[in-house]
Amino acid sequence: MEAATQNDASMCAAAETFLATLTVSTPLFIKYTGNLEETAAYFASLVRHLGRRLGSADGLEGWLSSNRPTDGGVPGADGVLTYSLWETEMAEMRGSATLQQMWALQLLVIPGIGPARANTIVQGDFKVPAALAAAYRATSTPEEGKALLASLTPPPGCARIPTHVSTYMYQLFVSHDYGAVALRQ
C-alpha cells in the first residue's frame, strides 16, 4: 500500500478507511487477506482477469448477453433493444424526472448554455418550455424577443446569457423552418 500511496501516511490511512467501509450490493463471497497490500493485489488480479475475459469476442458477447434485459420480442436475440424495452425504460425515466428537469437537460445541449445559464433560465420565469414560448409570443417586437434571455439576472458569480445565445433561442422558438436556425457568434 505504501508504494501505491507513495509513502504518504495520510493517503494510506484514507485508503484503508475507504476499503474498510466498502459495501457490496451484489452476490458476494468473502476473501480474507493478510493486509491492505494483499487486498489491493487481489483486486488488481480481478481487474486483469475481467479485462482478459472481456477482451475476447466470446467473453464480451457473453457478458453483454447476460447483462442486457430482454423481453423475448426477438426470438434468439437476447440483449437486443426492442421497442417494448425502450418504451418501458422511457416510461420509467419519465416517472422519475420532472418536466423542469427534462427542460434543463434539453437546455444543456444548446450551444452557449451550460449548467449555470440553464439554471438562470429554469429558476427564472421559464420553468418549462411552454413558459418561454408564451413569453416570446407576448413580446411586441422581434428585438424584444431576441433580448429576452439576455435580460435575465444570473445567480451571483455567473455570467449573463450572451445576446447571440438569446437571439438563437428566440429564433429556435419562433422559427417555422428549424433547418434555417444557426447559432452565429
N, C-alpha and C positions, 0 to 999 in steps of 0.2 A: 504494500500500500504506500510505503514511503516513496517508492520510485514513481508511482502513479500520481502522487501529490507533490512530487519534487521536494520531499522532506519538509513540507510546510505543516507544522503541528496542528494549526487551527483548521486547515483544509482536511487533514487526515481525520481529526475529530468530527468535523462536519460530515464527511463521507461515512464514517462509522455510525453516526447518529441517523443519517439518511437511510443507510442499508438496514438498520435495526427497526426502522418504522415502516418499511415497505409492506404493503398488504397485497394479498393475492385474491383475485376475483374470478379465477377460472379453476378448473380441476388442478389440484396441486399434489405434490409429494414433498417430503422433507429431505433435504440433503444437508447433512451435518458436515461442517468444515472446521478445521482447527483454528483458523484465524481469518482476518479480513483478506489477506493476500490469496488464500485458497479460495475464498468466496469469489473474489474478482477473477481469478484464473478459471474457476468453474463457469461463471457467466460468460467469460470470453470464449471458452470452448463451445458453449451452447450457440453463441452467435456465429462462430466459424462453421459449426455443423449445419445450422439453419441456412447460412449463406451457400454452402456447398449443395445442400439439398434443393434449395430454390434456384440455384444456378443451372440445374439441368432441366430439360424440357419436361420430363416426366414429373419431376419434383414440383415445378411451378404449376403445371397443369393440375396436378393432384391437389395442391394447396388451394388454387383458385376454385376448383370444383367443390371442395369441402367447405369453403368459406363464403361462397355465394349462395344467396337464397334461391329457391326455385319454387315455381307454382305448378309444375307439370304441364304447362301450356305448350311446350315444345318437347315432344317425346324424345328421350335420349339426349337432350341438351340441357343437362343440369347446369345451373350457374349462368344461363343466358337471361339477360334482362328482357323481360316481356312487358307488354303494355300493362297487364294487370299488376305486375310487381311495381312498375313505375307509378301507376295510379295509386297504389297502396302507400308507397313511400311519400308521394306528394301530399296525400291526404293527411298522413301522419305529420309531415313537416308543417303543413298549414295549420294543423291543430295546435302546434306548439309555438308558432310565430304569429305575432300580431301584424296587422296591416302596417302599422307605423314601422315595425322592424323590417318588413319586406320593402317598404318605401325607402328606408335608409340604405338598405343593401342595393337597391336599384340606383340610388343617387351615387353610390361609390363607384359605379362603372362609367360615370360621365367624366370625360377629361376635365381636369381642373378642380374636381370636387373630391376632397379627401375626407377623412373622418371628422375633422373639426368643422369643415364647411357643411357637410351633411348634417351635423348636429345643429349648426346655425339655422339651417332651413327647417329641420324637423322640430326643433324646440321653439321656433317662432310660430307664426300663424299657419304654417303649412305642414301640419302633422300627417296629412295624407295627400296623394297626388290630386285628388279632386279639389282640395282646398286651393292648391296652387293654380289649377286650371280655372277655377272660379275667380281667383284674384286677377289672372291675366284677362279674363273676359270683362272684368269690371274696370279695367284701365281705359282711359279715354283716348290715348294715343299710343301708337307703337313705341315711341320713345319712352313713354312712361312704363310700358310693359318690359322693355329691354333693361330698364334701370331698377326694376322691382327687387330682384335678389341682391343687387349691389347696394341697395339702401338698407339692408338688414344690419342690425348691430350684432357683431360677433361676440362670443363669450370672451372674457378677459384673456389676453395673451394670444388670441387667434387673429389671423389676417381677415380682412373683408373679402367677400366674394368679388373677384375682378369683374369689370364691366364686360369683357369679352365672354366670360362664362355666363354671366347673367343674360347677355344677348342670346347666346347659344341656347340656353334653357327656354327663353321666350320663344325663339324660332322653333324649337323642338315641340313645344306645346301647341303652337298655333298653326304650324305648317300643315298643309294638306298633302305635300309630297315629301316624305321623310328622306328620300334619297338626295334632295336638294340642300338639306341642312348639313353644313360642315363647320366645325369649330375653326375659327380664324383667330390667330394670336394677335 
